[in-house]
């Protein structure tokens, strides 16, 4: 039986009748509103073999109209079109050419993404994320012994995949180990790109403080992924207005409160604390993100399992960047 047929059959069993735009009538298990069960924060498994992570924040606006903010594998979360919630069922159009139709049962989601060009379907499953504790504070985190991620050079790291150039090297600069991605430029002066991402061999990191120095040449674009799922942007954004895609932003999710970047070619210091689903980022001594809720994975995440430990991974497929003094301190409370 085809995926779409299974989806329709299951939806028929899950939903008796359809009441759209129903009144608020309390919350049940997993904070499900039984009169509006689609509303919530969802982690999505998109059914791809490579970088299958997605997320959906389903809400209603002041007029009761359904809204969906969706991250689909890469880039940033974007608003969906033609969004409809009808009891346990939902549907919307993704601007990239997908029609998504699905339903929820409690804390589980099942859907199908149908390519509008007729090139196939993709099965989607999802989990409702519990509410983020409003009283959690990154400043309350206590940390254990530091882990020097560059102590063994490249010995503690491994490339991700095989489809690309491995531009990662470790060198010594003024007595310090420097981890660098060296892709270089094309003849037209643009970054060559096409490099491999790099991750720590250890994948048992959950809540922690991570500090590192980073240096980017002009026009460079990279990233540091916490648990392999949340990108802290690495970008030459000196002199630009604050934006959720600038240096040290929680990529596509949170805009820094102030621009604290240095010029390209200068070492910049980043301290990022991930603790109880909150994030604080200090760039060059200035707090630019202060205890922001971690509402979902970012583009390029290894998966959508937000409650599992993971590695630190460095984006290597865009352009060059240098890192040093990478020290992680696990949270112990």
Steps between C-alpha positions, in 0.01 A plus 500: 500500500638843411602746771227747415233227516625396843495861613139551394387175664673581827361852502148364457547280806656779705235762432126468536354816353682827444466818702716780363602804706350345813504683834779456749394234748796407716805280468539127528796263505819639343336844509266415216204730458228249410311765303809611304744207515725603212613815679840444657873469443593192297826325415476340156678205342478564128588155369821591317822301538712815540420792731138397558414754771205735499280688742158661507363763734123495452304795640197719438514876455283753683217437256518123543660430163732199492873572468794264448869589520697211350866410469557257213850347514700812411491881508270672752147444628244659269127562511282254316221587257134393497525366855196313633440325834181298514466298816794258499576563132720763346627603159714773346710584197876536532641770269767254382237302312352260754144437607496364857197316636483323833340440838594480866416254773597636841874556489558328165475640149477322165504676164597477136683760292381482141719655233289729284709413196393138534844367591391302803399511863688513830370349823522719811473406866517737793501542876337775701761680711403570861483862615828677572536571871470879536704503823813336359803732489832433333665705776399228747697230318795343680774340294743214535857456386597663168544288189754634250349404164826574315734323742555212259483709184289325239517181707182593683307588184360327192356619172132463421423316179728452202347722233733797510851626558662451838649842562561455875854532637659575836800731513686692767489876528693682772513181705125429469323229305277640227232293328438636151280430202697573185283497190639806328352710221395430144650692211206741517595591858205324660537234767553154354263337751422131475688403815414239760355579840697391806373362832646387829534126543336546836124534472403502866467876545166631628500820707828688517700816454714512187766763445705549188691757301406530136655691210325555170638651180292751306175351375541177695207286620518205739329383818535320832223249575415424863408132545514497119158668490517870588724720286686792650580698189854575384495782246682809387219738597708791625328835446162347415173565687406234754340195341419142597761382247794707631805391696413295812122512439283197579464455126169608356338492845631783720643836395789631713402798713806695390770476232828402668696359205860580423645559156581199280845359565485572875457235766158517667401332826170318543356357820173310460302331775230243420306412815150368561382602151632854535792669327733784590768624261780742581695637203824689563397569859148623415188296575311493171247225585382482860323183616299458179270195481628230266189451288628263234787361295666708232570428135760228449426321829609135516150401616199636688556310826517804725515306826802285419868583546702569189835618362641841426515541126660764283357603166755449228301508176491878446838669549816532708513565875748452784431382857713478811465470879187282469412400856176334609383480861208261556217612727485297822162612637 
